[in-house]
């Protein structure tokens, strides 16, 4: 969560004209880097951060777990991945947690763009200041994650699903906000709701995935679904804007979609729970 906050804030700083000009003016002695635009400079900074992050992997200690490597045959790998994908989506708890985390990351990525456009239209903020509001949402997510870790156990994780519905409602409230000082607490609340419901769901997903197929396979399935969700939802957002839909209309569709989808996930979990209770009752009667 700290990385999310710092990443958003760093992005906001890099697009500020004064900071961008200062970094662009810097050059190595006797070396022509070929970096002549703000976009190239930003890409260089981000690339260096990726290299730093990658270097951290060199210091991960060996846990001693004996891991059998998979076959290198691409067809076998696709078959194995498809098997794990179907297995997790068919699991009673796995499908619920996977649906929630998939929706969260897709909605979270889209919300970052929505906040920028909304800040321009409703608050008259430029790109740099609008990007700082993204950091406000990230701070809320971090607070929600900490609260969830302290208050929600793995056994009670599914109880946070209604907070996803509340998150969608919170996004709809953005339509009534016209002041920056009112926007900040609202975005913090939206972030808190997001962090509070996604952390327990993520823990549940990791738990079910570890039991069903192992942690590595589970993370692969989770990342595939989450990145696909980000690609689809941000793509739809871009198409809506390209079609001429006002940002307020996008917010309405987005809020209703998040709340409606989370409501369907809640109904699905309740249906799964009823089936589980009925099966348990029949087994008790037989015994």
C-alpha positions as CSV (number, residue, x, y, z in Angstrom):
1,X,0.0,0.0,0.0
2,X,2.9,2.3,0.7
3,X,4.2,1.6,-2.8
4,X,0.8,2.6,-4.3
5,X,0.7,5.9,-2.4
6,X,4.3,6.8,-3.3
7,X,3.8,5.8,-6.9
8,X,0.8,8.0,-7.3
9,X,2.5,10.9,-5.6
10,X,5.6,10.5,-7.6
11,X,3.6,10.5,-10.8
12,X,2.0,13.7,-9.8
13,X,5.3,15.3,-9.1
14,X,6.9,14.1,-12.4
15,X,4.2,15.9,-14.5
16,X,4.6,19.2,-12.6
17,X,6.2,21.6,-15.2
18,X,8.8,23.0,-12.7
19,X,10.0,19.6,-11.5
20,X,9.9,18.1,-15.0
21,X,12.0,21.0,-16.4
22,X,14.5,20.6,-13.6
23,X,15.0,16.9,-14.2
24,X,15.1,17.4,-17.9
25,X,17.9,20.0,-17.6
26,X,20.0,17.5,-15.6
27,X,22.5,15.6,-17.7
28,X,25.5,13.4,-17.1
29,X,29.0,14.9,-17.8
30,X,30.4,13.8,-21.2
31,X,27.4,11.5,-21.8
32,X,24.6,12.3,-24.2
33,X,21.6,10.4,-22.9
34,X,19.3,11.4,-25.7
35,X,16.6,12.3,-23.3
36,X,15.0,15.5,-24.8
37,X,11.4,15.4,-23.8
38,X,9.4,15.2,-20.5
39,X,7.8,12.0,-21.5
40,X,11.2,10.4,-22.2
41,X,12.5,11.6,-18.9
42,X,9.5,10.2,-17.0
43,X,9.9,6.8,-18.7
44,X,13.6,6.8,-17.7
45,X,12.7,7.5,-14.0
46,X,10.1,4.7,-14.1
47,X,12.5,2.3,-15.8
48,X,15.1,2.9,-13.1
49,X,12.5,2.3,-10.4
50,X,11.7,-1.0,-12.0
51,X,15.3,-2.0,-12.0
52,X,15.6,-1.1,-8.3
53,X,12.5,-3.2,-7.6
54,X,13.8,-6.1,-9.6
55,X,17.1,-6.0,-7.7
56,X,15.2,-6.6,-4.5
57,X,14.6,-10.1,-5.7
58,X,18.3,-10.9,-5.3
59,X,17.9,-10.6,-1.5
60,X,14.9,-12.9,-1.1
61,X,16.1,-15.7,1.2
62,X,15.7,-19.4,0.1
63,X,12.9,-20.8,2.1
64,X,14.0,-24.4,1.5
65,X,10.7,-25.5,-0.1
66,X,11.2,-28.2,-2.6
67,X,9.5,-26.9,-5.8
68,X,9.1,-29.2,-8.7
69,X,9.5,-27.2,-12.0
70,X,6.8,-27.5,-14.6
71,X,7.4,-28.9,-18.0
72,X,8.6,-26.4,-20.6
73,X,6.1,-27.6,-23.3
74,X,3.9,-24.5,-24.1
75,X,0.8,-26.7,-24.7
76,X,1.3,-28.4,-21.3
77,X,1.6,-25.0,-19.6
78,X,-1.5,-23.7,-21.3
79,X,-3.4,-26.9,-20.2
80,X,-2.1,-26.6,-16.7
81,X,-3.1,-22.9,-16.4
82,X,-6.5,-23.5,-17.9
83,X,-7.1,-26.3,-15.3
84,X,-6.1,-24.0,-12.4
85,X,-8.3,-21.2,-13.8
86,X,-11.3,-23.4,-14.0
87,X,-10.6,-25.0,-10.7
88,X,-10.5,-21.6,-8.8
89,X,-13.6,-20.2,-10.6
90,X,-15.6,-23.3,-9.7
91,X,-14.6,-23.3,-6.0
92,X,-17.4,-22.1,-3.8
93,X,-15.2,-19.6,-1.9
94,X,-12.5,-19.2,-4.6
95,X,-14.9,-17.8,-7.2
96,X,-16.3,-15.2,-4.8
97,X,-12.9,-13.9,-3.6
98,X,-11.5,-14.0,-7.2
99,X,-14.5,-12.1,-8.5
100,X,-14.1,-9.4,-5.8
101,X,-10.3,-8.9,-6.3
102,X,-10.7,-9.0,-10.1
103,X,-13.4,-6.3,-9.9
104,X,-11.4,-4.3,-7.4
105,X,-8.2,-3.9,-9.5
106,X,-10.2,-3.2,-12.7
107,X,-12.3,-0.6,-10.9
108,X,-9.3,0.8,-9.0
109,X,-7.4,1.4,-12.2
110,X,-10.4,3.0,-13.9
111,X,-11.1,5.1,-10.9
112,X,-7.6,6.7,-11.2
113,X,-8.5,8.1,-14.6
114,X,-12.0,9.0,-13.5
115,X,-10.7,11.1,-10.6
116,X,-8.4,13.1,-13.0
117,X,-11.2,13.9,-15.4
118,X,-13.7,14.6,-12.6
119,X,-11.2,16.9,-10.9
120,X,-10.9,18.9,-14.1
121,X,-14.6,19.2,-14.7
122,X,-15.9,19.6,-11.1
123,X,-13.0,21.2,-9.2
124,X,-11.2,23.1,-12.0
125,X,-7.9,21.5,-11.1
126,X,-5.0,21.0,-13.5
127,X,-3.4,17.7,-14.3
128,X,-0.7,17.9,-11.6
129,X,-3.1,18.8,-8.8
130,X,-5.7,16.3,-10.0
131,X,-3.2,13.5,-9.8
132,X,-2.6,14.4,-6.2
133,X,-6.2,13.4,-5.5
134,X,-5.3,10.0,-6.7
135,X,-2.9,9.9,-3.8
136,X,-5.7,10.8,-1.5
137,X,-7.6,7.6,-2.7
138,X,-4.5,5.6,-2.2
139,X,-4.1,6.9,1.4
140,X,-7.7,5.8,2.1
141,X,-6.9,2.3,0.6
142,X,-3.9,2.0,3.0
143,X,-6.0,3.0,6.0
144,X,-8.7,0.5,5.0
145,X,-6.1,-2.2,4.6
146,X,-4.7,-1.6,8.1
147,X,-8.2,-1.6,9.6
148,X,-9.1,-4.8,7.9
149,X,-5.9,-6.5,9.1
150,X,-6.8,-5.6,12.6
151,X,-10.5,-6.2,12.6
152,X,-11.3,-9.0,10.1
153,X,-10.2,-12.6,10.5
154,X,-10.0,-15.0,7.6
155,X,-13.1,-16.8,8.8
156,X,-15.1,-13.6,8.7
157,X,-13.7,-12.3,5.4
158,X,-16.8,-12.7,3.3
159,X,-18.7,-10.3,5.6
160,X,-17.0,-7.4,4.0
161,X,-18.6,-7.9,0.6
162,X,-21.4,-5.2,1.3
163,X,-18.6,-2.6,1.6
164,X,-18.0,-3.1,-2.2
165,X,-21.6,-2.0,-2.8
166,X,-21.0,1.0,-0.5
167,X,-17.9,1.9,-2.5
168,X,-20.0,2.2,-5.7
169,X,-22.4,4.4,-3.9
170,X,-19.5,6.6,-2.6
171,X,-18.4,7.1,-6.2
172,X,-21.9,8.3,-7.1
173,X,-21.7,10.9,-4.4
174,X,-18.8,12.5,-6.3
175,X,-21.5,14.0,-8.6
176,X,-22.6,16.4,-5.9
177,X,-19.1,17.6,-4.9
178,X,-17.9,20.9,-6.2
179,X,-15.2,21.8,-3.6
180,X,-11.7,20.4,-3.2
181,X,-12.0,20.3,0.6
182,X,-15.2,18.3,0.3
183,X,-13.6,16.0,-2.3
184,X,-10.7,15.0,-0.1
185,X,-12.7,13.3,2.7
186,X,-15.0,11.7,0.2
187,X,-12.1,10.2,-1.7
188,X,-10.5,9.0,1.5
189,X,-13.7,7.3,2.5
190,X,-14.0,5.6,-1.0
191,X,-10.4,4.4,-0.5
192,X,-11.0,3.1,3.0
193,X,-14.0,1.1,1.7
194,X,-11.9,-0.3,-1.1
195,X,-9.0,-1.3,1.1
196,X,-11.2,-2.7,3.8
197,X,-13.1,-5.1,1.6
198,X,-10.3,-6.1,-0.8
199,X,-7.7,-7.2,1.8
200,X,-9.8,-9.9,3.4
201,X,-10.9,-11.1,0.0
202,X,-7.4,-11.3,-1.2
203,X,-6.4,-13.2,1.9
204,X,-9.2,-15.7,1.3
205,X,-8.3,-16.1,-2.3
206,X,-4.7,-16.8,-1.4
207,X,-5.8,-19.3,1.2
208,X,-8.2,-21.2,-1.2
209,X,-5.6,-21.1,-4.0
210,X,-2.9,-22.5,-1.8
211,X,-5.2,-25.4,-0.8
212,X,-6.5,-26.1,-4.3
213,X,-3.4,-25.7,-6.5
214,X,-0.5,-24.1,-4.6
215,X,0.5,-20.5,-4.1
216,X,2.4,-20.0,-7.4
217,X,-0.5,-21.3,-9.6
218,X,-3.0,-19.3,-7.6
219,X,-1.1,-16.1,-8.0
220,X,-0.8,-16.7,-11.7
221,X,-4.5,-17.1,-12.1
222,X,-5.2,-14.1,-9.9
223,X,-2.8,-11.9,-11.8
224,X,-4.3,-13.0,-15.1
225,X,-7.8,-12.2,-14.1
226,X,-6.9,-8.9,-12.5
227,X,-4.8,-7.6,-15.4
228,X,-7.5,-8.7,-17.8
229,X,-10.0,-6.7,-15.8
230,X,-7.8,-3.6,-15.8
231,X,-7.4,-3.9,-19.6
232,X,-11.1,-4.3,-20.2
233,X,-12.4,-1.7,-17.8
234,X,-9.9,1.0,-18.8
235,X,-10.6,0.2,-22.4
236,X,-14.4,0.6,-21.9
237,X,-13.7,3.9,-20.1
238,X,-11.6,5.2,-23.0
239,X,-14.3,4.2,-25.5
240,X,-17.0,6.0,-23.5
241,X,-15.0,9.2,-23.5
242,X,-14.2,8.8,-27.1
243,X,-17.9,8.4,-27.8
244,X,-18.5,11.8,-26.2
245,X,-20.0,10.8,-22.9
246,X,-19.5,13.4,-20.2
247,X,-17.4,12.4,-17.2
248,X,-20.5,12.6,-15.0
249,X,-22.2,10.0,-17.1
250,X,-19.2,7.8,-16.8
251,X,-19.3,8.2,-13.0
252,X,-22.9,7.1,-12.9
253,X,-22.3,4.0,-15.1
254,X,-19.1,3.2,-13.1
255,X,-20.8,3.5,-9.6
256,X,-23.8,1.5,-10.7
257,X,-21.6,-1.2,-12.2
258,X,-19.5,-1.6,-9.1
259,X,-22.4,-1.6,-6.7
260,X,-24.5,-3.9,-9.0
261,X,-21.6,-6.4,-9.6
262,X,-20.8,-6.6,-5.9
263,X,-24.5,-7.2,-5.2
264,X,-24.5,-10.1,-7.6
265,X,-21.3,-11.5,-6.0
266,X,-23.1,-11.2,-2.6
267,X,-26.1,-13.1,-4.0
268,X,-23.8,-15.7,-5.5
269,X,-22.1,-16.3,-2.1
270,X,-25.5,-16.6,-0.3
271,X,-26.6,-19.1,-2.9
272,X,-23.4,-21.1,-2.5
273,X,-23.8,-21.0,1.3
274,X,-27.4,-22.3,1.1
275,X,-26.3,-25.2,-1.1
276,X,-23.5,-26.0,1.3
277,X,-25.9,-25.9,4.3
278,X,-28.4,-28.2,2.5
279,X,-25.7,-30.7,1.7
280,X,-24.4,-30.7,5.2
281,X,-27.9,-31.2,6.5
282,X,-28.5,-34.2,4.2
283,X,-25.2,-35.7,5.4
284,X,-26.2,-35.3,9.0
285,X,-29.6,-36.9,8.3
286,X,-27.9,-39.9,6.7
287,X,-25.6,-40.4,9.6
